[in-house]
Amino acid sequence: MKKHLNVIKASIICLIAVLFASLPFQEMPIYAIERQTSGVAALQNNISENILNPFQKSDLPENYELVSETAEAVLYSDMESGNFIFGDKAGQKLWYSIPNDLENDELTIGSRRSQIRSMLLVEYVDMRTVATSTVPEMLASYRDSVEYGDAEVKKIENGIRIEYNFADYGIWIPLEITLNDSALSVRVKTSELKQTSYNQVRTIHVLPCFTAAGITEQGYLFIPDGSGAIAQLNNTKGDITDYNGTVYGFDRALEQKERPELEQNVIMPVFGIKTGDHALTGIIVEGDEISEIYANISGEGIGYNRIYPKMVTAVSDSTTLFEADYFNMREIFRLETREKLEDYEVRYYSLSGEQANYAGMAENYRSYLLENGLLSKKATKPALNVDIYGAAEKQASFLGIPYQKLFAMTTFEQAKDFAAQLKEDGAENLVIRYSGWNNHGLKNKKIPTKAKPLSVLGGKSNYLALQDYLDSIGAEFYSDVDLINIQKSGNSFSILSDVSMSMFNTRVQQYEYLRSVYVPSLESDPWYLLKPQMLGEAADKFFTSFLELNSSGSVCLNGVGSMLYSDFDKNGVDRTGALKHMQTMLKKHAETTLSVEQGNAYTYPYVNRIFSLPATASASMMFDDSVPFAQIVLHGFMPYSTEDINRSVDPVDAVLHCIETGSDPYFCGMYEDSFILMETTYNDLYSSSFSNWYELALDAYQKYSSVYDTLYDKAIVSHSEVAASVYQTVFEDGTSILVNYNDADQIIDGVTIEAKNFTLKGVR
């Protein structure tokens, strides 16, 4: 029997060979052209899938050959330069590592022309002059390596490896480009990077022109700033500004002389571009904590719109000596190189048709998170989120001796009564976050290693009574704790030895910033940051005490979801080390229900709720609009709230924004009247008394819950502006919400949406 089968197989193979031999060679698709054998088993195995390849040899520039193929994608490369083309089979779209229309580019001038041709840009600092300047020099892989014949291109499993040798500068960097199912994996092998002691790499720009779109293309850049932002291609703003955002926010161990107005964090390591009917999503999957996102619009000196990631391999800082002496003061600089670099990887996904927009990019990123266990289904019913202010300190004196006196803004009993009133008046689902319930109230002084409810608020018995009552009505109760900011030694932690240090061997001071000019305020005392490597110890002590106090309680970890910082002490850690310490702490205590503020993406596997997910992007002049990218990613999986509505510029629009984006309404305040804040540093809490926003909160909850009672666990699949200031959100069950921010009624597809209101369409 086996012999007969072998004969049949041989006959079939011969028949196939005859059929292929009869085909005209010039009409054969690129996948059927004979290629040199690379010796790579995976490439040979992939050839069986090539019948799905829609691209012809005529589609490609000369000298490009197929180096890898999967069922969804193809990868071609010029084996001399390493330039490549990523092909999306389903969308029939080719993405070029460098623009394929360079001969038509008349805008790009000077050194930027060689940069446009480069797959890596490398910033390095001459360490012999680092004390007086850390302004880097720029190397371009095309100009400084490929043109000299110093770049070696090799075939590897599923792709290519390019070894860039910048011989004149003593720098050597390998780059690997491979296919990973439908994704293109771009891996900078920084674990193998070689550099001299005097030329140190500071930043590596990764594929700066892979997303390049020329001056005739239509679409936009997606920038992951705050909730998300878009900048239309060629929007004439290229001469005004570009964008450079640090993933997970500015490193607060570096000196920050001023804070930009309305600055938002980059909370998700993802970016993208839409051009025509196609889009490209980039996800930083390794090295996100040491990344920056750069974007520019075409303009003077540059003929392309671009967005791409940068890997920060070394950090620079400066400080001023003799600052009070104008004639003798001088600025000195330092560069801190990372002792051990790990590989850096970005994955790119091609989207087409209806998916080729920021909503499709968000769905793309969500799928990545779900497939890799970084996000799971934790959706809860729509709820009114309230942050209750407990105690705070103000200046007082006794017998002429000044001291800080605790005063109650909301006692535990008052918080219980307030929650009961909300419940009675129709707020069925409540999420209560209680800030300033222990330690020194709202502003941390000592690291809280014990969970001890303040007596000025009613002490332990009233705290537990509040917890019991909230449990009885099905409300979530989060006790806020700050394990990061420290102003005073105590509880086994010292402000002399246990706080993050700067590059100049000084304790890194933190400040409040004046909203008018965004420089440090001199009215409040500075504070410090606990060393990241000590966060686990502080958390262990606090959670041990907290669970003894309140075994069923939940905790909001203040600062953990909104800041990532280094410690430049001799035995300190960089942001990579800090992230590992933070994630270890979160994983260890994830059995306690946890929540965070803002929601940097590294917290998603461990937390159950996010407060104050950014509602907008920063006020960058380059942006054309804010988009709810973060909300599209998380809705139906992670419950989140908007930013506090009672302090928003327009509360009515803020409530509509909740409905548009599936964000739980969120209010912050206190029981007492605002006059209690006189002669304190809490000026920003004026008008936060419950009575000032109680009716607004109830109304917001009623409107919001009426919509999301059946949509809270449904993913958002589409979002768009369908008319000026009219937005449509579509959910996986087919339901759509139309929100009208205009002062006049609007008619969309025969449906009237009243002014400053919303309407629903589809399945309910």
N, C-alpha and C positions, 0 to 999 in steps of 0.2 A: 504493500500500500504506500509506504513512504517513498519507494522508488518511483511509483507513478506520479506522486505529488511533485517530486523533484523534476520530472520530465515536463509536467505542466508548467511549473514555475519558469523553467528554462525557456519554454516556448513563448510564454508571455513576455519575458524580458527581451527576447529576440524581436517579437512583434513590435514592442515599444521602440526598440532601437531603429527598426526600419521606418516606422512612422516619423520619428524625429529627424532621421536622415533625409526624408523627402521634403522637409520644410525649407523654404528659402531662407538663407542665413540672414539677409538684411531685414527680414520681417520679424525676426525672433526678438522677443523682449529681452531686456538686459539680464534677467535672471537666468536665461538659457545660454548666454554667451560663455564659452569656455574660459575658465579662470585658472590662475596658478594655484596649486594646492598649498594651503597655508600650514597644513599639518595640525590644525586646530579641530578637534573632534566635534565641538559644538557647532562650528560653522558648517561642517559637512552634514551634520544631522539636520540643520535648519533648511538645507537646500530643498528637502521634500515639500516644504511649505511654500515654495516660491511661486507656485501657480497663482497665488493671490496677489502677487505684486503688479500694480497697475502702471508702473513707471517704465518708460522706454529709454533706450540708450540716448536717443535724441533729446530727452528731457534734461540730460546732465551735461555739465561742462566737460571738456576733455580731461583725460588723465584720472578721472574718478572711477573707482571700482567698488563692487559690492564687498563689504567686509563682514556684515552680519545681517541676519534676517530672522524675524519671528512672525507669528501669524498676523500680528497687528502692525508691524513697523519694519523698516529697512534702514540700514546705515551704509552710506557710501563714503569713501575717503580718497583724497589725493595722497598717495603714499610718499610723496616727496615733501610736501609742506605740512601734512597732518590736517589740513582743512577738511571738513566733513559736511555731509548733507544728511539730515534726519528726515526720513520719509514716513508720513502717516498714510497707511494704505486705505483705510476707510474714508478718510477725508480727502485723499488724493492731493496731499499738500507736502511740499518740500520746504524744509527749514534749513537755511544755510548758516554755517558757523561764522562766515563773514559775508557781507552783502554781495549779491551776484550782479549788482548794477553799479559797481564802483566807477566804471568808465563814464557814467552819466552824472557823477557827483561833482558839482562845481562849487559847493559851499564849504566843504571840509578843507581846512588849510593847515599848513605848518606840520608840527609833530603829530597832530591828530590824524593825518592821512595814514601814517604808519601804524597808529594805534587802531584805526578802523580795520586794518588787515591782520590784527593780532588776536589770538585766542586767549592770551594771558597778558595782563599788564602788571608789572611788579614794581611796587614802591619800595625803595631801600634807603637806609640812612647810613651815612658815613660816620662811624662811631668815633672817629678821630676828631670830629667837630661837634659832637652831640651836646656838649655843655653849652654851646652858644646858639645852636639851632637844631631842631629835629625836622625841619622842612625836608621832605624826601625827594630823591631823584626818581624819575620814572623810566623803567625799561619796558620795551614793547617786544613781545616774542617774535614778531615778524622781522622787525628792523634789527634787533640785537641778537638774534639767534638763527632764525630760519635763513635769512639772506646771507649769513656768513657760512652756511652749511653746517651749523653746529646743532641742528635739531635732528634727532634720530627717530624715525617712525617705524613701529613694529606692529605686526598683527598679534593680538592676544585672544583669548577666549571671548567670543561675542563682540569683539571690537578692535580698537587700536590703542596703542600706548605711544605717547610722544614725549621724548626726553629733551627738554629745553636746556641747553648749556649756554649760559651767559658768560662766556669764557673770560671776557675782559673784566668781569666784576666778581668772579669767584662764586657765582650762584648757579645752582643746578636744580631743576624742578621737573618731576615727571607728572604727566597728565594722562588719565585713562578715560577713553570714551567708549561706552559699551551700551548694548541694548538689554533692557530688563523688561521682558514682555512688551507692553505698549509704551514703556517709558524709555527715555534716553538718560542714562546715568553718566554724569560727569564727575569724575573723582580726581581731586588734586592730591597727589600722594605726598603730602607734607610730612608724613612719617619718614620719608626718604630724602627730604630736602637737604641740600648741602649749601653751606654759605661760609664765608670767611669770618674771622673775628672782627674785621673792620667794616665790612659791608653787611649790614643786617637787614633782612627782609622785614618790612613793616606791614604791608598790605598786599594781597594778591587779588586782582580784579579778574573774576572768572567769566569767560566768554562774554566780553563787553559788547559784542555786536551780534550775538546769536539772536537777539530780539530786535535788531535794528530795522526800523521802518522808515522809508524815504519820504521826501517832501510831497509826493503825490498820493500817498496811502491814507486811507481813512480808517479810523478806529480810535483806540485809546490805550494808555498805559494804566494798569491796575497797580496801585501803591498800597501796601498793607499798613497804612498809618491810621491809628485809632480804629474806628469801625471799618475803615477802608476808604480809599479815594480813587478817583479817576482823573486823568489828565488827557484831554483830547490830543491826538496826534496833530502836530503842526498848529498848535493853538496860539501862535505868535508870542508865547511867553518864554521862549528859549533864551531871549536876551536879558530876561529879568532875573531868573533864578533857576537853580536845579535843586535836586532833593538828595539828602543823604540821611537815612534814619538808622539808628542802632537797634538791632533786634533785641527785644525785651527791655529796651530803655537804656538811657545813658548810665554808664558805670559811675556810681556815686562815690567810688574811691578816688575818682579824679576830680581836680578842682573845677568848679563851675562858677564862674564869676557872675553870670546872669542866666536866667531861665527864660527861654523864648515864650512869648505870649501864646496861650491856648495850645501848648505843646502836648501831644498825645504820644503814647508808646506805640512801637511796633510790637503787637502782641502775638502775631502769627508769622512764622518764617516762610512766607509764600508771596509770590509776585506774579505778574503776567502781562501779556500784551494781546490786544485784539486788533486784527488788521483784516478788513474785508469780512469774509465769511469764515475766517479761521482765527484761532487763538492759541496761545502757548502759555501753559502754567508752569512755573518753576517752584519747586519745593525743596528747601534746604533740609536734608535729612540727617546730615552729620555736620557738626560745627555751627549749628544755628546760634549758639550762645556767644560766639565770637564773630558774628556776621554783621555787616551793614548792607542796606539796600540803597543802591544809587539809581537815580532816574534823571534824564534830561530830555528836553524838547528841542527839536531842530531850531537852529537860529544862527546867529553870527558865529562863524568858524566851525560849525558842525552841521552836516546835512542830514542827520539821522536822529530819530527819536529812539531812546534806549532805556531799558531797565535791566539791572543785573545785580548779582550779589558780590560782595567783597569779603574776603577772609582776612581778619585782623590777626596777624601773627606776632605782632609786638605793639605795645601801648606806649604812647608818649604823653608827657605832662610837663607843665612848667610852673614855676613859682617866682615871686618877686622878692628879692632881698632888699633890705633897707627901704621899705615901701614909703615910710614917713619922710625920708630924706630925698627930695626931688633930684638933687645933684649927684647923689651916690647910688640911688636905687638902680638895680639891674635885674633883668629876667634871666633865670637859668633853666635849663631843660634836661630832661632825662628820658631814656627809652628803656622800657622793661620788656625784655624778650621772654617768651614762654619757654620754659625749660624743656618740655616735651610736647611736640606737636603731633596730633592725631590727624588721620586723613580727613579730608573735607569733601562732602558729596552733595550734589544738587541733582534732582531728577526733574526732567521736563516731560510734560504730557501735551500732546496736540489735541485740540478740540475743533470741531467743525459744525456748521449749520446752527441749529437752535442752541447748541451748547457753547458756542463761541462767544461768550460774554462773561462778565464778572460773576454772575450766578452759576454758570457752568464751571468756572474756576473754583468757586467755593464748594460746589458739589464734588469736584475732583479732589480737593484737599480733604474734605470730610471723608470721602471713600478711602483715601490714604490713611487717615487716622483710624478709621474703623478696622481696616484690614490689618493694621499693625498693632492693634490692641491699645491704642492711645486715646480712644474715645469709646464710650459704651452708652447704652440706653439708660438714662437716669431721669427722664422727663417727669415732671409733677404737674398737678392741676394749676391753673393760673392763680396767682396769689398777690395780695397787697404786701409789698415789702416795706418794712419800717425799721429804720435805725434809730434807736432810742438813746439819747445822751444821758448818762448817769451822773457822775461827779466830775468836778474840775477844781483847779486851784486858782486862788487870786491872792493878791498882796493884802496882808493885814499886819497889825502891830499889837504888841502886848508890852505895856510899860515902856513904850517908845522903841521897842525892839521889833524890827520888821520880820515877818515870817510868811510862809505860804499856807493859806488856810483852805481846806477842802470845803466845798459847798455842793449841795445837791441840786441838780437840774431836773432830774426825774428819779424819785425813789422807786424801789421795787413794788411797793404797794400802788403807787401812782401808775406805774407801767402796767400792772395787772388790771387796774380799773380802766385804763385807756384801751387795752386790748379787749376787755369785756364790752366796752361801749362800741368799739368798731364791729365786734361780732354781732351785737344786738342790732346795729344799724345796717347790717347786710353784708359785711365783709366776711364771707364764709371761710375763706382760706387766708391765713396770715403767716407771714414769715417775719419773725422779730429778731433783729440783731441788736444786742445791748452793748454799747460802747461805754467805757469808763466805769465799769462795775467793780474793779479791784485795783490794786497797785496805787498809783497816784491819780486815778481818774483818766480823763481823755488823753492827757499827754504823759507818755511813758517817762519815768525817771529811772528806776531800777528795773533790771530784767525780772519779770514776774515768775519766780520759781514756785510760788504757792498760789493756789486758787482760793483767795480769801475775800469774800464779798465785803465791801466797805460798810462800816457801821453807820456812816452818815446817810447811806441809802436804805438802811434797815437790817443789815447784817445777814448772816447765813439763813436764818429761819424764813425771812421774807423773800430771799432769793430763791430758796427751794419751793416756797409757796407759789411764786411766779412760775417756776418751771412746771410744777404740778398742774397749775391751772391751764397753761398753754398746752400741755400734754392732753388734758381732758377735752379740749376743744379741737384737737388735731392740728394745732399750729406748730410750725418749726421754730425753734428757739436757739439762736447762735450767740454764745458768749464770746465777745471779741477779745483777742489777746495780741499783744505786740511783743514778739520775741527778738526784734531786730534793733529798734532804736533805744538808746541808753544815754542818760544824762548824768547819772549819779552811780557811784559804786555801791554795791550791796548784793545780798543774796548769792554770794560766792563769785560775782562777776565784777571786774574792776574796769573803770574808765581809763586806767593807766596802762594796763597790760592786755586787756581782752577785747579791744576795739580795733577796727581796720586801720591800717597805717598807709600813708601815702608813699610815693616813691622817694620822698625827701625825709623819710623817717619821722614824720609828724602824724599825729592823730587826725584822721579825716573828719573835719567838722561839717555838720549839716545845718542849713539855715531855712527859715521861712523867708519867702520872697514877697516883696511889695507888689501888689497887683497893678499899681500904676506904672511902675518903671521896670519891674521884674528884676530887681537887684536885691541882695540880702537885706532883710529888715534888721535894724539895730535895736528894736524894742523887745525882742525875745531872745533868750539865751540859745546858743547853738547846742547841738547834741552830737552823738557819735553813733557808729554802727557796730554791732557785735560782730566779731570775726565770723565769717561763714562756717569755718570749721568747728565753731563752738555752738552752732545753732542746734545740733542734735542733742548736746548735753542740756541746753536750756529747755528744749522741748520735752526731753525725758522727765526732767524734774517737774515741769508744769503739768504735763498730762498725768503723771502719777498722782499729784495732788488733786487735779481737777476730777479725775475719775473717782477718787475717794469722796469728794464733795458731791458730785453729780454724775452718777454712773450712766445715766441715760442722756446726758447732755451732748450738745454739738458745739463746735468751736469755729470761729472765723479767724483765720491766721492773717492778721493785719500786716501788709507789706510783702508777704511771700509771693503773691500773685502779681505784684506790680514793680518789683525791683530785683535786680541781679547785680551784685557788686563784688569786686576783688578785695584782696588784702595783700598789700605790697610789702608786708613785713618779711624779715629774713626767711621765716618758715611759713609764709603765707600761701594763699592760693589765688589762681587767676579765675576768670569767670567759668572756665570749664570745671575746675575743681569746686567752685562755689555751687554750680548747678548740681554736681554729683552729691554734695552734702545736703542741698535742699531737697532733692528727690529722695535721698535715703531717709531723711526725716519724714517727708510726706508719706512714703510707703510704710514706714514703721507705725505711723499713727493713723493710717487710713481706716482702721476699724472704727475709730471715732468719726462721726459724720463731720466732714470738714467743708469749709467754704473759704473763698478768697475774694479780694477786690480786683477789678480790672480783668484778670484772667489771662496772664501769660500762658502760652500753650503748654509749657512743661508741667503745668498743674493738672491738666485734664484727666489723666488716669487716676488721680487720687481724690479729687474733690467732688462734692455733690451739688454745689451751687456757686454762682459767680454774682457778686454784687457790683454794681456800677460798671458793667461792660460798656466800653466807650460807645457813645451814641453818634459821634461825628468824627471826622478827621481833624487834624490840625489846620490852622488858618494859613496854610502855605499859599503864596500867590501863584504857584504853578498849578494847583489843583483847580478843576472845573466843578467838581461836585463831590460830596460825601456819599458813600454807598454802604449799605448794611451787610458787608461781606462777612464780618465776624458772626453776625446774627444768622445769616444763611447757613454758615458752617455748623452752628451749634443747635439751632432750633429743632425740637423734637428729640433731642438727646441730652443736652445739659441745660437745666434751668438757669436763667440769668435775669438780672434786672437792668433797667436803664439807669442812667445817672440821676441823682436826686432831683426830682421835679420841682420841689418848692424853692430851689435856688436857681432854676433855669430862667433864661431871659423871657421866654414866652411859655408859661405852663400849659396853655391850651394846645399849642403846637407840640409840646413835649408829650402830652397824652396821646395825641394823634400818632406821634412817632412810635409810641409803645404798640399801638394797634397795627401800624404798618410793618413793624419788625419783630413782633412776637416777644417783646421785652416786658417782663413784669413791671408795673409801676412801682416806683421807689421814692419814699419820702424820709427825710431826716429831721429830728427835732426833739423837743423837750416839753415837759409838763409846765414848768414855770414860765412866767412872762419874761420877755427879752430884757427888761430893765435890770434883771439880776446879773447881766453880763457887763454892766457899766464898770469901768476901771479895770477891765480884764483884757487879755490879749485875744479874746474870742470874738472879734468884730465881725468875722465872716458868718457867725451863727445868728446874727440879728434876724428877726422875722421867722425864726425857726420854731416858735411856740406852736404846740399842737393846734390851738384854736385858730391860727392863721391859715392853716391848710387842711383842716379836718374835712370840710365839705368837698373840697377839690379832690382829696384822696378817695373818699367814698364814691364820688362820681366817676373818677378814673377807673377804680376797681370794677364798678358795675358795667361800664362800657367795655372794658377790656375782657372781663370774664365772660360776658355775653357772647363774645366772638371766639375766645380761645378755650372755652369749656370742652369743645370737641376737636380743637386744632392743636392743643398744647403738645401732643406727641407726634405731630405730623411734620415731616421735613418740608422745608421751603425748596421749591424746584425752579422758581423763576421770580425775578424782581426787575422792574423797569419803570422809567418815567414815561407814561403814556400820553401826557400833555404837560404843559408848563405847570409845575408844582402839583401835579396829580400822579400818584405812584400806585402801581399794582403789584401785589404780592400773591403768588400762586403756590398752593400746597400740593403735596403728593396725592391727595384724595380728589383733586380737581377744584377745590374751593379757591376763590380769589377774593382779595380785599382791595378795594379802590379807596384811596385816601386823598382828600382834596384839601390842600393847605391854602387855597385862594380865599379871598374875601367875597367871591361870587360863586354861584352854582356853576357846575361844569357838567357837560353831557359827553359821555364816552360810550361809543357803540350803542347809542340809544338809551343808555342808563344815566339818570341824573344823580350826581353826587352833590349834596348840599354844601354850601360854603362852610369851611372849617369843620368838616364832618367826613363820614366814611359810609361805604355800602358794601354788601357782600354779594357775590355771584357764585353760581354753581352749586355743588353738593353741600348739603348741611345735615 
